[in-house]
Structure formats: C-alpha cells, structure tokens
Amino acid sequence: MSEFKPLVFSGVQPTGNLHLGNYLGAIRKFVALQDNNDCMYCVVDLHALTAQLVHEDMRGQIRSITAAFLAAGIDPKRHIVFNQSQVPQHAELAWIFNCVARIGWMNRMTQFKDKAGKDREQASLGLYAYPSLMAADILVYRATHVPVGEDQKQHLELTRDIAMKFNMDFMEKIRPTGLGVDITVGDEPVHAYFPMVEPLIDGPAPRVMSLKDGSKKMSKSDPSDLSRINLMDDSEAISRKIRKAKTDPDALPSEVDGLKCRPEADNLVGIFAALADKTKAEVLTEFGGQQFSVFKPALVELAVEVLAPINAEMRRLMDDPGHIDAVLRDGGERARARAEKTMTEIRDIIGFVR
Ligand code: TRP
C-alpha cells in the first residue's frame, strides 16, 4: 500500500505579541520537528482578517511572527517559512472547500461560537468560513501532520471531514488520473487524493497560564501585561514579571499531587519544567520544601537563559525588515510552486477547462 509523503504544516496568526505560551506551546514544537521532517510554517495573514478587518500594523505583525520563527531556530532554507497571502492557491482551494463543507458542520465549530459572541449576525462571513481556509492551508500541500494546540483539534477533525467528503465524492474522477493514493479509513479502502491529517498535540508543551491568575490561559488579549511574558520582553521585564507573579504562601510540595488546588504554583512549576526540559516531578525533587523566595529567582535565571538569546535575535532581525521580507518572498515562491501543482491536479479532477 502506498502512502502519502509525510509533511508537517502549521500556521500562526499575526495578531498581537507572541508570548511564552505561544513559544512553549507551538514554536518550540515546530523547531523540534524540523530535524526529521519536511516542514512548512505559515504566517496566516488572511486568517487575521476574520475577526478584525483593519489592522494598524499588519506588516509589522507578520514580520514579528517570522522573526520569532527564525530566532527560535527554524531554518528557512531547509524548510519553508512564508505568509499565506503570498500563495493565492490557499484562497482558491478554500472556495472549493466552502462548497464541500456543510453548513451543519460549520455550525458546530466552538471557536466560531466563542469568537462571534452573542451577536452572531454581526460576525464576518470570513470568521464563519475560517476552518475551511485552515483546511485549505493544510491540504493544498497534502500535508499529513499538523502541530497545534488542543483548541485546534476540532478544526483538524473538520479538515479530515472535508478531505474525506472530497475523496468520496470525486473518487471515480480521481481514479483515472492516477493521482490518488490507496488508504484505509477505519476498515474502508479509499482511493484518496487528500490524506487524513493527524494532529500533533502531545509532547512537553504545558498549558501556560496567566502569571496573575492560574486558572486563566496566558493570553495576548489580557489587559494586564504583567500576566504574560512576551517574546519581545528583555531580561529586566522577564525578571520583574516573574517576581510579581501571583503565588500562595506555602512552600513548594515534594510531589506533583501537592500542586492540586494550587494553580499558580502548578503554573510556575510547569513553566520551569518546560523551559528546563524536565518533568514537574523532577523540578519538585529539586525544589520541594523550598519557598517561592528561592524558587522564583531560579525561575528568573532559567527563563532569562532560554529567552534572552531568542529575544536578542528577534530584535536584531526586526531591525532588518528587508531580510525578513526576503525570507518570506523566497518561502512564498517555493510554497507557491508546490501549491500550484496540487491546484492544477484539483482543477483537472473537478473538470475545469484549462
Ligand atoms: N487556527 C490556527 C490557530 O489559531 C491557525 C492556523 C491557520 C493553522 N491555519 C492553520 C494551524 C493550519 C495549523 C494549520 O492556532
């Protein structure tokens, strides 16, 4: 049985400043995956229009995400780093997927319900179709593996539903082209044009919570800047935010169980573990019984050690926007070549005249 060629694809929206949660949850995973995989990392600027049409500094935001990718160690020569709008084939395939996906499927998307809020009539049509464009981002390269956060799982299930419906509806048109791949889905043999993508959700990535409230996710939209560590924060800011982070009066426990019902302690231990590439248990072996007055300075030292080089490199890159744009242009060109090959095949499968 032949198989789809493994390809890793992921996207990050160019909105707001990247913070520690984005780094530990996404970008660090992207970096780790590049050793053994062909990878494409995309700044999804078209998606950024879905919630807010006019952005004060769209270009700066796109460059800043790109700078973070590069500063964290993604190699744009061996892999592809680009922004979505440079590859119009994403939008073209998204249109086709709008005609594949059913309204009933879209109505189940929890992210749409959350983002649209109470007044759904006022949400953009783009916000509604967001998951269809996301499926196109992935499938226009027939990518097989997608590193994402837990919150994107439902969108990846929809991506599989779209791929499956396209495969089934067009199966007899795909077969004579010789472009399909024999796969089994469940027990069923399918001659598929699109792969069934797999989410890469596990791994060391912790849920990084707010430094001011251990029950809320660290977020770029939190009004308090003290609640998050931004990738653009310098050492002084990192140190100040950790020193001011909310804690409880007790010493750290020696066992992970002791972190239950102590969300702030749990969060700081989790951040330490993630930054040190250790388990929480290992961190508590070292710090169990210690007060935060001992633990926090150790966390500051570690956070600065890991983040300061990334921060310095990001600043250096941001001072040379011409270089960032050149990286995106090169990535865009290579991505476009791949995407156009797929779209030519899809146009043929559907039966458009060319
Ligand atoms: N929806 C993703 C998020 O908010 C971003 C995204 C857009 C994406 N297209 C993608 C992620 C394709 C993975 C693959 O995190």
Residues whose N, C-alpha, C, O or C-beta is under 5 A from the ligand:
A	BS01	LIG	F9 S10 G11 V12 Q13 V44 M134 D137 V146 P147
